[in-house]
Amino acid sequence: MKIITKTKDVILEALFPSSIKCILCGRDVPDFENSPFCSNCLSEGIFNDANRCVYCDNPILDGNKVCDFCKEKHKSFDKAFCPFIYTGKVRSAILKLKDDNGRYLAPTFAKYMAKRIQDEKVDFDIIIPVPLYKKKLAKRGYNQSELLSNELGKLLDKPVCTDLLLKIKESSAQKNLNFAQRQQNLAGTLSLTDKNFVKDKKILVVDDVMTTGATLNACASLLKHYHCSAVYVSAIARNPLEKVDKK
């Protein structure tokens, strides 16, 4: 079945090249290199470019600097960068990247992640993808966060360490859990293979979506425990916290 699916993807790519189509809806776009989105998708407010929390990149009302969530919950990471809003067609595209072999989406999404990081003039030493547990990795065949990390490494000229942070224990699905429950769910699931390597380093941790930030926070907490000097995090899209339980 996987072979058939891959063959179909190759045929479809030959007939309808993704490099000239809007990556969200498939319409033709006039200048893919500069804007891989059609005018209709751009009009739907796909970018996370309004006023945002200075820590977690959550969209907030104009005039505010820190969201209520960050005021209430301490974060181990120093700053987050998420160029898109996790809704509508962006959500569908990310799910395709994760669960439907949409690997071709990684370079384009990484390009916008890299731009956000460059615009903020943040410097760091290495990039680490959020790891997948071995059973999930074997089932999916790839880690979408690793695909994004590799693209970011090329764009930002930074080394990518894919075997430094491991997920050693499977956790339950996080979708319907609040921040505290997600943190508890992740306890004991992560491990560092070289604890001395991260000392005094500035690190960028990469994921696909950020909701409460519990997964990225757990990664940052472990890295900070072993004395890295800073942890920045980046995801394709931010799921606004107004949509989730903040407890």
Secondary structure, DSSP 4 states (H G I P E B T S, - for coil): -HHHHHHHHHHHHHHS-GGGB-TTT--B-S-TTT--S-HHHHTT--B--SSB-TTT--B--TT-SS-HHHHHS--SSSEEE--EESSHHHHHHHHHHHHS--GGGHHHHHHHHHHHHHHTT---SEEEEPP--HHHHHHHSS-HHHHHHHHHHHHHT--B-SSSEEE-S-----TT--HHHHHHHHTT-EEES-TTTTTT-EEEEEEEEESS-HHHHHHHHHHHHTT-SEEEEEEEEE--GGGS---
